[in-house]
Amino acid sequence: MTDIATTLLGAMMYRVAVPTAWIFAVDFIEAGRLLALSTTLATSLPLWYLVGARLAEYSYRWAEWVRRYIVLCLVWSALNVGVIVVVGSIVS
């Protein structure tokens, strides 16, 4: 079960970190876990901030914003897992 979770987490981190994947092409940089995690955070946090700011324009109360943000996060995560499952089933 650990191998499946590691593979799934790695695939999801890669999907988020693809915009800055060119960093890993530099010869003297070794792409370890810390670099992959920090690259993922550097690329995803500004995007999620922009999404949250856009939702705030349409929300009248904090409870409404939190509900919409959580739903959006769950839908995004479900879509990513769905894409990974479909690609995995096609490949194998």
Secondary structure by P-SEA (a helix, b strand, c coil): caaaaaaaaaaaaaaaacccccccccccccccaaaaaaaaaaacaaaaaaaaaaaaaacccaaaaaaaaaaaaaaaaaaaaaaaaaaaaaac
